[in-house]
Amino acid sequence: MRSVSDEQQEIGTPIPVLLGVSGSNTRKVIEYISYTAGWPIDGYLVSGPAYSRPSQVGLLSHFEAIADATTRPLVIYNIPYRTGVNLSNDALIRLAGRDNVIGIKDCCADAEQTLDLLKRRPQNFAVMTGEDLAYHAALCAGADGAILSAAHLMTQEFAQVQIDLFNGHVSEARTKWYDLHDLTKLLFAEPSPGPLKHWLWRNGLIESRELRLPMTTISDVLAERIDTRAMALTCSP
């Protein structure tokens, strides 16, 4: 089995790898982190506990216990529309005071909460949007970057939007984003990651477009739309 270091050597540049971790049983999450202690990873992306909907005190204690269980960096993943509970900015800023809590993948879906976090966050705490369709808006508001599903495609183009904005080329970034926005809408026309997996599969980048139930492959109608768009991108100069 190839190691992460092998992949990094082949690519030629170091690529940090964060392992996604989640669970509603804090003790089990910590056990899993201990199990992966020897893995060639750089840190963890830790989402809030699903279904149980703990209080803010419970959420804070959950993430504090996980942060205490490893010296590796942690990125908090706040996505309340999937977990059922929203991590408040007050709790998050307390967590950001820990040396190994270095950032957040922000999917709170509340522009006011995101803006408040951007204003109050401590220095060197990274705010990265996880909302694909909000990528450009989040960068304009002051986000440091993004962790996006859609950026598996046209990765350089997504990166260039950020590069242009950070270099003050606002008009150029906006023009690039208009095209990427349409692509992103297509990739979320049915439940993710079905559309993305179909695109990656049709381009030979993954072996199958299948998903585990209860997720299902995309409809024939959407598959045809994706195939048409992918072909147009392939044929464009």
NORRA-V233772 format. One record per backbone hydrogen bond with DSSP energy under -1.0 kcal/mol. NH is the residue of the N-H (numbers start at 1). CO is the residue of the C=O. E is the energy in kcal/mol with one decimal. If there is no record, write none. Layout:
# NORRA-V233772
NH_CO_E, NH_CO_E
This chain:
# NORRA-V233772
7_3_-1.8, 8_4_-2.5, 9_5_-2.2, 10_6_-2.0, 11_7_-2.3, 12_8_-2.5, 19_43_-2.5, 21_45_-2.9, 29_25_-2.2, 30_26_-2.3, 31_27_-2.2, 32_28_-2.2, 33_29_-2.2, 34_30_-2.3, 35_31_-2.1, 36_32_-1.7, 37_34_-1.4, 39_36_-1.8, 41_39_-2.2, 42_17_-2.8, 43_17_-1.0, 44_73_-2.2, 45_19_-2.3, 46_75_-2.5, 47_21_-2.0, 48_77_-1.3, 51_83_-1.7, 52_50_-2.2, 59_55_-2.7, 60_56_-2.7, 61_57_-2.4, 62_58_-2.3, 63_59_-2.4, 64_60_-2.4, 65_61_-2.3, 66_62_-1.7, 67_63_-2.7, 68_64_-2.2, 74_100_-3.6, 75_44_-2.7, 76_103_-2.5, 77_46_-2.8, 78_105_-1.8, 82_79_-2.0, 83_79_-1.9, 84_80_-2.5, 92_88_-2.4, 93_89_-2.7, 94_90_-1.4, 95_91_-2.0, 96_92_-2.3, 98_95_-2.1, 101_98_-1.2, 102_74_-2.2, 104_126_-2.2, 105_76_-3.3, 106_128_-3.1, 107_78_-2.2, 114_110_-2.3, 115_111_-2.5, 116_112_-2.3, 117_113_-2.2, 118_114_-2.5, 119_115_-1.8, 120_116_-1.7, 121_117_-2.3, 125_122_-1.5, 126_102_-2.5, 128_104_-2.6, 129_145_-1.9, 130_106_-2.2, 134_131_-1.1, 135_132_-1.4, 138_134_-2.9, 139_135_-2.2, 140_136_-2.3, 141_137_-1.6, 143_138_-2.6, 144_127_-2.7, 147_129_-2.4, 152_149_-1.9, 153_150_-2.0, 158_154_-2.1, 159_155_-2.5, 160_156_-2.3, 161_157_-1.4, 162_158_-1.2, 163_159_-2.4, 164_160_-3.0, 165_161_-2.2, 166_162_-2.7, 167_163_-1.3, 168_165_-1.6, 169_164_-3.1, 170_168_-1.5, 173_169_-2.1, 174_170_-2.3, 175_171_-2.2, 176_172_-2.1, 177_173_-2.3, 178_174_-1.8, 179_175_-1.1, 180_176_-1.9, 181_177_-3.1, 182_178_-1.4, 183_179_-1.7, 184_180_-2.7, 185_181_-2.4, 186_182_-1.7, 187_183_-1.8, 189_186_-1.3, 194_191_-1.5, 197_193_-3.0, 198_194_-2.1, 199_195_-2.1, 200_196_-2.8, 201_197_-2.4, 202_198_-2.8, 203_199_-1.4, 204_201_-1.9, 205_200_-2.7, 215_212_-1.8, 223_219_-2.4, 224_220_-2.1, 225_221_-1.7, 226_222_-2.7, 227_223_-2.6, 228_224_-2.3, 229_225_-2.3, 230_226_-3.1, 231_227_-2.3, 232_228_-2.1, 233_229_-2.1, 234_230_-2.1, 235_231_-2.1, 236_232_-1.1
